Structure formats: structure tokens, C-alpha cells
């Protein structure tokens, strides 16, 4: 008896619904594509590239449009003998300084046998090694920094690289920088000299509308799903839910894919609207769990302190009730506790993430105004997360219910 067989009802090519799938055409980004194309035109002309800054929320097409257009730029410039174009991508997630970006860029360019250490060099030495690598390649080089906002305020490399040729660090290479950011505020936080250099051309990607998401989903679904694998209304529902929330194509695609997964698991031949709603609930649950796991150490302490009270039936709770539990757990975990006001900031963060529900109370002159907190998510989910926390000593009451 065969253990595995191929799908014949739901997915024809499920890779087309994945985040890393590169479509052959771009839907609903005509204006951004044209602005981007104009910004890249100097490359085709053999001139010094312009520096480009793309910004917008996660999942609105910045990276997909960049890959699509840069692939075509490389293809189209091959017809010109006087243009030698190279493109290097670096995802800056987990890179928090110009030094780390420079080291990783050197190692991206170099052969795996000639990688450099991530520590131990003066920053200028790493910059010099990077300039040597770029000059050895020669021609026009576009350096794409995805999620560039991760480097925070240490933005010196974003000033140095675009000016490397004019400052005499490069002889035979014409560099251009493309920065991609999910953080609207990152541009405003750049130092003035970096802003003038990096943001020669700015392209803003706004959230997708419902009809735009529906067009994107329909195009992908035509190849990803078998004919009649989704009942009428499923595509538009996925698009509408994503448009109401984030306007993200990634979210819409994840909804459709996970709905298909549920249908497949249930041995159903058609994706229904019920599958979509169940998939949304599962995705929201996963996002909440991820949000809790990604909290800072003191965020975890505040989470456990509030859970302790919740398990005793003492929520909604005021900050004055949560703080003593927080201090006790911090002491037992050998962590220096924050003052009450700073701990309250972590409770506010938990409320912002949708983990806690915060209600304002006002008892007039006698009691004043204060906040009360209770969990907005299932306590079983919270217990499952705190079980895996490292460095936090859990109270006995919490341990007994894990």
C-alpha cells in the first residue's frame, strides 16, 4: 500500500503561494514599477547609479518588485558591451551596525573559502577590504540592503558606500545602494548626511487594497490550485480579510495557502470560506505566540507575573498588584528588576501586541485614574509559551498548571 501520493484535488503547484516565489509578472504595482525603472535608467546609460530608498509595510511588494526589476535590468544590459553589471543582496535582519553589514557584505562577495571573521577587525579595515572586493569586480555594482532599518542609528555605511568613488576609495567601480525598509520612521531617523546620500530616489509602497489583493491572489491561484479547488468567494474573502488588517499580499497568500492545507488535511476536495476563517484563527494564534516568544527578558517577566495572577483568578489586575509578583520573579531569576514605571511600559507593550487587554478606570477624586490588565488570549497558549522561556524561574503556581 502506498503511503504517499500526490495531491489531485487542491494544490497543483503550492510553491506559487509561498513567500519566496518570484512571479513572472508584477500585479497592482504599475506606478511603483515605473518610478523604479526611471530610477534605474542611469545604469542602462552607463552612468553612475542613483541611490534608491524603498519603504512600506511588510508584504506590500518591495522585495518582489526589486527582484523582478533587477533581474530584467541584468538581462537587458547584457546587450551593451560597455556595461558590466553585478547585483549583490544582503538581508540585514539581525545586523545591528555598519560594521556587521560590511563584514557580511565582504563574505557575500568572497568565495566561501576566503570568509573573514565577524569580529576582531577595526571598522575602517573592514571597509577597506570591502572596497578592494568591489574594485576587483569592477563595472557597475548595485548593493541591495533588505530590511536596512535593522541597523538602527549606526548608519555610517549608508553614507560611505554611495560616496566611495567620489572619495577615492574606488577606481574602476560605480556603486549604487538600494535600501529596503519596513519601518516608515527609519528614513526620518537617518542622519542628514545619510538621508541626502541614500534617498536620492524614494519610492513608497502603500498597502494593497482589497481589489488589488484579489487580483494578485487570483493570478497565483490559477497556477497554484487545481480547477474548481476553491469555492466561489474564497479568493475575495482572503483578499478582504488581509486588506482590512495589513494590506499585505503575504498575509493574503498565507491565508489561502493555510486554508488549502486545512482542506487537504481534512481530505476535502474544495477550499471553503469556513477553511479560510479557520486558517485566519490559526495564523493569528501563531502570530500571538511568536510575539510572546520575541519579548525582551523584562517583557517575559511581566508576562509571567500577570499569568501568575490570572491563574489565581486575580485579573483584571492593576500595576500595583502585578509589580510585586514581577519583582519576586525577577529576584528568583537573578535579574535586576526595573522600577515600577518601566515595568508598566512592558505591560503596555503586551497590550499593544494584543496579548493583554488594558482597560482605563477612573474612581474620581478618591481613587484617581488607573489601568487594569487581563489576558486577551487563551491562558493555555500563554502557559505553553512560558514553559520554553530561558532564564526565567516560574512560580510554583504556574509550574503546577503547566
HELIX and SHEET records of a PDB file:
HELIX    1   1 UNK A   14  UNK A   17  5                                   4    
HELIX    2   2 UNK A   30  UNK A   44  1                                  15    
HELIX    3   3 UNK A   62  UNK A   77  1                                  16    
HELIX    4   4 UNK A   98  UNK A  109  1                                  12    
HELIX    5   5 UNK A  112  UNK A  114  5                                   3    
HELIX    6   6 UNK A  123  UNK A  137  1                                  15    
HELIX    7   7 UNK A  148  UNK A  151  5                                   4    
HELIX    8   8 UNK A  156  UNK A  163  1                                   8    
HELIX    9   9 UNK A  184  UNK A  189  1                                   6    
HELIX   10  10 UNK A  192  UNK A  198  1                                   7    
HELIX   11  11 UNK A  210  UNK A  224  1                                  15    
HELIX   12  12 UNK A  234  UNK A  245  1                                  12    
HELIX   13  13 UNK A  249  UNK A  265  1                                  17    
HELIX   14  14 UNK A  273  UNK A  293  1                                  21    
HELIX   15  15 UNK A  297  UNK A  311  1                                  15    
HELIX   16  16 UNK A  319  UNK A  332  1                                  14    
HELIX   17  17 UNK A  340  UNK A  352  1                                  13    
HELIX   18  18 UNK A  364  UNK A  367  1                                   4    
HELIX   19  19 UNK A  379  UNK A  386  1                                   8    
HELIX   20  20 UNK A  396  UNK A  400  1                                   5    
SHEET    1   A 5 UNK A  85  UNK A  91  0                                        
SHEET    2   A 5 UNK A 139  UNK A 146  1                                        
SHEET    3   A 5 UNK A 173  UNK A 181  1                                        
SHEET    4   A 5 UNK A  52  UNK A  55  1                                        
SHEET    5   A 5 UNK A 201  UNK A 204  1                                        
SHEET    1   B 3 UNK A 317  UNK A 318  0                                        
SHEET    2   B 3 UNK A 369  UNK A 375 -1                                        
SHEET    3   B 3 UNK A 356  UNK A 362 -1                                        
END                                                                             
